[in-house]
């Protein structure tokens, strides 16, 4: 049986072991990095921690972008497209979309044009890392209406968030049948 003196002799050892365990735990937790994504919408701000929440944020991003890029008339064409262009990567803008933008602006000077697009569905192809957006588009030119079901495929990349870019997302590849 342990005497009281033996117990007192083991107290410093027990204290040292507890201190060592706490130090080890603090050291391990100090070096753990967490990725925190903050989603900001007109109605709320929330921290996104799981995969579904990040997917949801990208779906909201796509909805916003389509509302700018494929919904305009002669009065707001430049403003709408300019807002949509902000979410294109510099490479995509330079290599593909700048020419389309210029042609559309020239057409708007000669003709009364508008486009209204409604999203039917948004799907994600994880294997190809592509977003597939199915839309109903109504393009009007001088009163003549062309209705079209179309598909848009997008590759979205993550970029650094900033005050100007609250999403931290850019469209780096765009193909459409509109």
C-alpha positions in Angstrom: 0.0 0.0 0.0 1.2 3.5 -0.9 2.0 5.8 1.9 1.1 9.4 2.0 4.7 10.3 1.3 4.8 8.2 -1.8 1.7 9.9 -3.1 3.2 13.3 -2.5 6.4 12.3 -4.4 4.3 11.3 -7.5 2.3 14.6 -7.6 5.1 16.5 -9.5 5.3 13.7 -12.0 1.5 13.8 -12.5 1.5 17.6 -12.9 4.4 17.3 -15.5 2.4 14.7 -17.5 -0.7 16.8 -17.5 1.3 19.9 -18.5 2.9 17.9 -21.3 -0.4 16.7 -22.6 -1.9 20.2 -22.6 1.2 21.6 -24.3 1.0 18.9 -27.0 -2.7 19.6 -27.6 -2.1 23.3 -27.9 0.8 22.8 -30.3 -1.2 20.5 -32.5 -4.2 22.8 -32.6 -2.1 25.9 -33.2 -0.9 24.5 -36.5 -4.3 23.4 -37.8 -5.5 25.6 -40.6 -9.2 26.0 -41.4 -10.6 27.3 -44.7 -13.5 29.5 -43.9 -15.8 30.7 -46.7 -18.1 33.5 -46.0 -21.1 33.9 -48.3 -22.6 37.4 -48.6 -25.9 37.9 -50.3 -28.3 40.8 -50.3 -30.3 39.2 -47.4 -27.6 37.5 -45.3 -24.1 36.7 -44.5 -23.1 33.2 -43.6 -20.1 31.0 -43.0 -19.9 28.0 -45.4 -18.3 25.0 -43.9 -19.5 22.0 -45.9 -19.4 20.9 -49.6 -23.1 21.4 -50.1 -22.9 25.0 -48.9 -20.1 25.8 -51.3 -22.1 24.2 -54.2 -25.1 26.3 -53.1 -22.9 29.4 -53.2 -21.7 28.6 -56.8 -25.4 28.1 -57.9 -26.3 31.5 -56.5 -23.2 33.0 -58.3 -24.4 31.4 -61.6 -27.9 32.8 -61.1 -26.6 36.3 -60.5 -24.2 36.1 -63.5 -26.9 34.9 -65.9 -29.2 37.7 -64.7 -26.6 40.2 -65.8 -25.1 38.6 -68.9 -28.3 37.3 -70.5 -31.0 39.8 -69.5 -30.8 43.3 -71.1 -32.4 45.8 -73.4 -31.1 48.8 -75.4 -31.4 51.0 -72.3 -29.4 48.9 -69.9 -27.3 46.8 -72.3 -23.9 48.2 -71.4 -24.6 48.3 -67.7 -25.9 44.7 -67.5 -23.1 43.2 -69.7 -20.5 45.2 -67.8 -21.7 43.7 -64.5 -21.6 40.2 -66.0 -18.1 40.7 -67.5 -16.7 41.4 -64.0 -17.1 37.7 -63.3 -15.2 36.4 -66.4 -11.6 35.5 -66.1 -9.2 37.9 -68.0 -8.2 35.1 -70.3 -11.9 34.3 -71.2 -12.6 37.9 -71.7 -9.6 38.5 -74.0 -9.8 35.3 -76.0 -13.5 34.9 -76.5 -16.1 37.3 -75.0 -14.7 40.8 -75.8 -15.4 40.3 -79.5 -19.0 39.1 -78.8 -19.5 42.1 -76.4 -18.4 44.5 -79.1 -20.6 43.0 -81.8 -23.6 43.1 -79.4 -23.0 46.8 -78.7 -22.7 47.6 -82.4 -26.0 45.7 -83.1 -27.7 47.7 -80.3 -26.8 51.0 -82.1 -28.5 49.8 -85.3 -31.4 47.8 -83.9 -33.7 47.7 -80.9 -32.6 44.5 -79.1 -33.4 42.8 -75.8 -32.8 39.4 -74.2 -34.6 37.7 -71.3 -33.3 34.5 -70.0 -34.8 32.2 -67.4 -32.9 29.4 -65.8 -34.5 25.9 -66.1 -31.9 24.0 -64.3 -28.3 24.1 -63.0 -26.3 20.8 -62.8 -22.7 20.1 -61.9 -20.6 17.5 -63.8 -18.0 16.7 -61.2 -15.9 14.5 -63.5 -15.4 17.4 -66.0 -15.6 20.2 -63.4 -18.3 21.9 -65.5 -21.5 23.6 -64.6 -24.4 22.9 -67.0 -27.1 25.6 -67.1 -30.2 24.9 -69.1 -32.1 28.1 -70.0 -35.1 29.5 -71.9 -34.0 32.5 -73.8 -36.1 35.1 -75.6 -34.2 37.4 -77.9 -35.9 40.4 -79.5 -34.6 42.3 -82.4 -36.8 45.2 -83.8 -39.9 43.5 -82.5 -39.1 40.0 -83.9 -39.0 37.5 -81.1 -36.8 34.4 -81.2 -37.5 31.9 -78.4 -34.8 29.3 -77.7 -34.0 26.6 -75.3 -30.3 26.6 -74.8 -27.5 25.2 -72.7 -24.6 27.0 -71.2 -21.5 25.1 -69.9 -19.3 27.0 -67.4 -16.0 26.2 -65.7 -15.8 28.2 -62.5 -12.5 28.9 -60.8 -11.7 30.2 -57.3 -9.9 33.5 -57.0 -9.1 35.6 -54.1 -12.0 37.5 -52.5 -11.8 41.2 -52.3 -14.0 44.2 -51.6 -14.8 44.5 -55.3 -15.3 40.7 -55.7 -17.3 39.3 -52.8 -17.8 35.9 -54.5 -14.1 34.9 -55.1 -15.2 33.1 -58.2 -14.6 33.6 -61.9 -15.9 32.0 -65.0 -12.9 30.6 -66.9 -14.6 28.7 -69.6 -17.9 29.5 -71.3 -19.7 27.6 -74.1 -23.3 28.3 -75.0 -25.9 27.5 -77.6 -27.8 30.7 -77.3 
